[in-house]
């Protein structure tokens, strides 16, 4: 039996594969715990890469999140992240996993990816559209707001059905822009 050749991977290769997988799982309504765990790994790597570039984390040190929502945003993210990683001090604990935490973490990852690469993953761009439509009170108003509002009116199924986004992911011809990975 021959040994398979090792894969040669950069941090970006790993981030892209894990984030794409987590986003596909999200849109397919697949295992939320596994998608969250992948996204948490992506966030950790991207935060480190951005720190090396001298950039600050946008969700902890900026105004992307609407004023007054920062503490809630971080609380929702941190509880499952710690629960999924550690068992030394709380091996019998049970978590009421707030599935919204996956939504928030994926938003964080798509924004971090954009900051690091200067462009979006196709999956990340679609997720940002989905998030902006579903959580208009979380993200600060900006240039995307009129676009998201018009999408909500023109394509109501796009606004609600994750399966529609999953179908769009299989159509790369719809994304001819060089601004997407």
C-alpha positions as CSV (number, residue, x, y, z in Angstrom):
1,X,0.0,0.0,0.0
2,X,1.4,3.3,-1.0
3,X,1.3,6.4,1.2
4,X,-0.7,9.2,-0.2
5,X,1.2,12.3,-1.1
6,X,0.9,15.1,1.5
7,X,-1.1,18.2,0.6
8,X,0.9,21.4,0.6
9,X,-1.3,24.1,2.1
10,X,-0.9,27.7,2.9
11,X,-3.0,29.3,5.7
12,X,-5.1,30.9,3.0
13,X,-5.7,27.5,1.4
14,X,-7.0,26.2,4.7
15,X,-9.1,29.3,5.4
16,X,-10.7,29.2,2.0
17,X,-11.6,25.5,2.2
18,X,-12.9,25.6,5.8
19,X,-14.9,28.8,5.2
20,X,-16.4,27.5,1.9
21,X,-17.4,24.3,3.6
22,X,-18.9,26.1,6.6
23,X,-20.9,28.3,4.3
24,X,-22.1,25.4,2.2
25,X,-23.2,23.6,5.4
26,X,-25.0,26.7,6.5
27,X,-27.0,27.1,3.3
28,X,-27.7,23.4,3.2
29,X,-29.0,23.5,6.8
30,X,-26.4,20.9,7.6
31,X,-24.8,20.3,11.0
32,X,-24.6,23.6,12.8
33,X,-22.1,22.5,15.4
34,X,-19.6,21.3,12.7
35,X,-20.1,24.4,10.6
36,X,-19.6,26.6,13.8
37,X,-16.4,24.7,14.7
38,X,-15.0,25.2,11.1
39,X,-15.9,28.9,11.2
40,X,-14.3,29.3,14.6
41,X,-11.1,27.9,13.2
42,X,-11.3,30.2,10.2
43,X,-11.8,33.2,12.5
44,X,-8.8,32.3,14.6
45,X,-6.5,32.0,11.6
46,X,-7.8,35.2,9.9
47,X,-7.5,37.2,13.1
48,X,-3.8,36.1,13.3
49,X,-3.1,36.9,9.7
50,X,-4.7,40.3,10.0
51,X,-2.8,41.0,13.2
52,X,0.5,40.3,11.3
53,X,-0.7,42.9,8.8
54,X,-1.2,45.4,11.6
55,X,-5.0,45.4,11.2
56,X,-7.4,45.4,14.1
57,X,-10.3,43.0,14.4
58,X,-13.4,44.8,13.1
59,X,-15.9,43.3,15.5
60,X,-14.0,44.0,18.6
61,X,-12.5,47.4,17.7
62,X,-14.6,49.2,15.1
63,X,-18.1,50.4,14.3
64,X,-19.3,47.6,11.9
65,X,-21.8,46.5,14.6
66,X,-24.6,48.9,15.5
67,X,-23.9,50.8,18.7
68,X,-25.4,49.0,21.7
69,X,-25.2,45.6,19.9
70,X,-21.5,44.9,20.5
71,X,-21.8,43.2,23.9
72,X,-24.7,41.0,22.7
73,X,-22.9,40.1,19.5
74,X,-19.7,39.0,21.4
75,X,-21.7,37.1,24.1
76,X,-23.6,35.1,21.5
77,X,-20.3,34.2,19.8
78,X,-18.1,33.4,22.8
79,X,-20.2,31.0,24.8
80,X,-20.3,28.2,22.1
81,X,-16.8,28.8,21.0
82,X,-15.5,28.1,24.6
83,X,-17.9,25.2,25.1
84,X,-16.8,23.4,21.9
85,X,-13.1,23.8,22.7
86,X,-12.8,23.1,26.4
87,X,-13.9,20.4,28.8
88,X,-11.4,20.5,31.6
89,X,-13.4,22.6,34.0
90,X,-16.9,21.8,32.9
91,X,-17.1,18.2,31.5
92,X,-20.8,17.7,32.6
93,X,-22.1,21.0,31.4
94,X,-24.8,21.2,28.8
95,X,-25.0,24.0,26.2
96,X,-28.2,25.5,24.9
97,X,-26.6,26.3,21.5
98,X,-28.0,29.5,20.1
99,X,-28.0,28.7,16.4
100,X,-27.8,32.4,15.7
101,X,-24.2,32.2,16.9
102,X,-23.3,30.4,13.6
103,X,-24.9,33.3,11.7
104,X,-22.9,35.9,13.6
105,X,-19.6,33.9,13.4
106,X,-20.0,33.4,9.6
107,X,-20.5,37.2,9.2
108,X,-17.4,37.8,11.2
109,X,-15.4,35.3,9.0
110,X,-16.7,36.8,5.7
111,X,-15.7,40.3,6.8
112,X,-12.3,39.2,8.1
113,X,-11.7,37.3,4.8
114,X,-12.5,40.5,2.9
115,X,-10.2,42.5,5.0
116,X,-7.3,40.1,4.5
117,X,-7.8,39.4,0.8
118,X,-9.3,42.6,-0.4
119,X,-12.1,40.6,-2.0
120,X,-14.9,38.2,-1.1
121,X,-15.4,34.5,-1.5
122,X,-18.4,33.9,-3.7
123,X,-20.0,32.1,-0.8
124,X,-19.1,34.9,1.6
125,X,-20.7,37.5,-0.6
126,X,-23.9,35.6,-0.8
127,X,-23.8,35.0,2.9
128,X,-23.4,38.7,3.5
129,X,-26.5,39.4,1.4
130,X,-28.4,36.7,3.3
131,X,-27.3,38.1,6.7
132,X,-28.0,41.8,5.8
133,X,-31.6,40.8,4.8
134,X,-32.2,38.7,7.9
135,X,-30.5,40.9,10.4
136,X,-30.9,44.5,9.3
137,X,-30.7,45.8,12.9
138,X,-27.3,44.2,13.6
139,X,-25.1,45.6,10.8
140,X,-24.6,49.4,10.8
141,X,-26.3,51.2,8.0
142,X,-24.1,51.9,5.0
143,X,-23.9,51.7,1.3
144,X,-25.2,48.1,1.2
145,X,-28.5,49.0,2.8
146,X,-30.4,50.3,-0.3
147,X,-29.1,47.2,-2.2
148,X,-30.3,44.8,0.4
149,X,-33.7,46.6,0.8
150,X,-34.3,46.4,-3.0
151,X,-33.4,42.7,-3.0
152,X,-35.8,42.0,-0.2
153,X,-38.6,43.6,-2.3
154,X,-37.6,42.3,-5.7
155,X,-36.8,38.7,-4.7
156,X,-38.7,37.7,-1.6
157,X,-37.7,34.0,-1.9
158,X,-34.1,35.1,-2.1
159,X,-34.6,36.9,1.2
160,X,-35.9,33.8,3.0
161,X,-34.9,30.5,1.4
162,X,-31.3,29.3,2.1
163,X,-31.8,26.7,-0.6
164,X,-32.0,29.5,-3.2
165,X,-28.5,30.7,-2.1
166,X,-27.2,27.2,-2.3
167,X,-28.5,27.0,-5.9
168,X,-26.8,30.3,-6.7
169,X,-23.5,28.9,-5.4
170,X,-23.6,26.2,-8.1
171,X,-23.8,29.0,-10.8
172,X,-20.4,30.7,-10.9
173,X,-21.4,32.2,-14.2
174,X,-23.5,34.6,-12.2
175,X,-20.4,36.1,-10.6
176,X,-18.2,37.4,-13.4
177,X,-16.5,40.0,-11.2
178,X,-12.8,39.7,-10.4
179,X,-13.7,41.0,-6.9
180,X,-14.6,37.4,-5.8
181,X,-12.5,34.4,-5.0
